[in-house]
Amino acid sequence: MRFSRDGHNVTKIEPWYRRLMNVKKKKADNLQLLNWEMAETASFQKQYIIVAGVMFLILLVYMARMWSLQVLQGATYRYQSENNRIRLEDISAPRGIIFDKNGVPLVENRPAYHVLLIREDVQDLDGTVRELARLLGRTPDELFAVLEANRTTPKFLPIRLAADLDRDALARVEAQRIRLPGVVIQLEPKREYRWNGTAAHLIGYLSEITESDLKQESYQGYVQGEDVGKFGVESAFERFLHGKRGGRQMEVDAIGRRIRLLDELLPIPGRNLWLTVDIELQRLAESLLEGKAGAIVAVDPTSGAILAFACSPTFDQEKFVRGLRKEEWQALSKNPNHPLLNRGSGAAYPPGSTYKAFMALAGLQEGVITPETSFNCPGYYEFAGRRYRCWRDRGHGGMAVERALIQSCDVFFYQTGMRLGVDRIAQYVSMFGLGERTGIGLHGEHPGLVPTSWWKRQAIGVPWQKGETLSISIGQGYDLATPLQMAVGYAAVANGGNLWQPYVVMRVEGSTPVETDEIKGKLRRTIPIAKKHFDLVRKGLLGVVEDDRGTAHAVRDKSFLMAGKTGTAQVVGVADGANRKLLERMAKGKTRDHAWFVGYAPANDPRISVAAIIEHGGHGSSAAAPVVQKVIAAYLKSESAAAPSQ
């Protein structure tokens, strides 16, 4: 910067050549910037062309495919969309097979054909149902009732209109199915009871699952129309017997005919069960009850395994498989002989004199009697001005415990019971499993009743009377027991005090040995009674059969030693014998006492304990003891035949 002479600033003037150089430099910079921008633009344009080209090619391929589908293959796909559908089908899992202890099949599965209706596919519901009713030999109202009961089922799901078609009905429906869109024939395994009616109360039966069942957590995965166990082993072991359903994805045409399989998930069959019973022994036991009402239960005293479980009268299991109609169910449930009643474990009776073995053990252990204690029996016991009679009117004379068991003297046990009192009696009898469920696991088991003073005050609202102790001392009054309880209780007497939990399934079989579960007996308790007392009572029970004066001497078998006790369960109390006979004739035997016998053998090495009750059979010695003797003889013979030769 320069200054003028007067001191003011003067702008510096650059030379012309320098200004020219600056202008040229700016032009060069601008030209360089322009070249860079042009290069960037060219690169972008190239990328755009590539992307646009790719997109054009994709669009071209898509348009070509659409043209092919709509023009070249349009008719084919139009036909398929109108006539073919994808259908999901359930595949029922075969239910587990039930065998006896020797591998004889008792319950299997057979093929069964059902008619299903998918309402979504039906063009004329009313006409279709009426035509199906004609083909099936049913009334339209029956089929409409099924639809009404399943009205909440979504229309795309099948409803079973008819189950287990016979060959003729199946042929008729199959021949007309092309005219009945929405009608489907389903094949699934159906239960078949090989020995229909045999062991029915033990094995049980199936019935179609109900809507209330389907809401329960235990039935998750089940579907409408499926059969489930409702009774016996079929019910108690439902979770093992029931398999896991499979399914398949099928392409079908407009009338439901299969075109091709798209996908499939195979079902998992249920697990097989091996029971502890022998079908031949079971059949024998049931034949011995033919024409009678009653039960026979046989138990292994060394494990608690059920060897036979017979109830009479029995029922037709196949009727439940086919499906009972309302009138059939009413006839069965109202039958005065109660064929559905499980008399082996679901019915309780006064045990009568079979109770005396437990009474003797209680008295000996508590010290209220000794082996030498003797009571005189004049034919009655007098208490509070009333005579409580012995079954032998003229009396037994002097009786000690062993002879009292052999001859079943009531007076001896009246005296023993009065010395024990009701609550000590209950304490000891309960040790043998009476008054509580055995744990066999079958639904509907009756616990029986062992009364106490507390029980009576709670249940009836009045105090216990000493005279009532006399009644329960001989197994009458409030005493109640099931045949199963008595067989298990006497098994504990036979083995010296081990009370086993009875069981009926010995093996749950899987598809591999690893998945197979072997079931063994479970010891519930060891009864705290001295061995010498068991020995004495067992000696008395042996005398019941072996002694000439024993109440069951008539069934003595020379091939083995059997011990046991007869019993008579009073049905109606009548003081006068003549009046009792008159009443029996008027009631056609329905007032006659129930007959008991509980026995085990061989007496020195017990391998079977059997309880039998014959309703209105009269005396245990004549009605029940022969039955038990035959069951024991058959079992020991089969055991001997199966034993390996030495």
Summary of the structure (lengths in Angstrom):
residues: 646
radius of gyration: 43.1
end to end distance: 141.2
largest distance: 174.9
contacts: 2084
relative contact order: 0.09
helix: 43%
strand: 22%
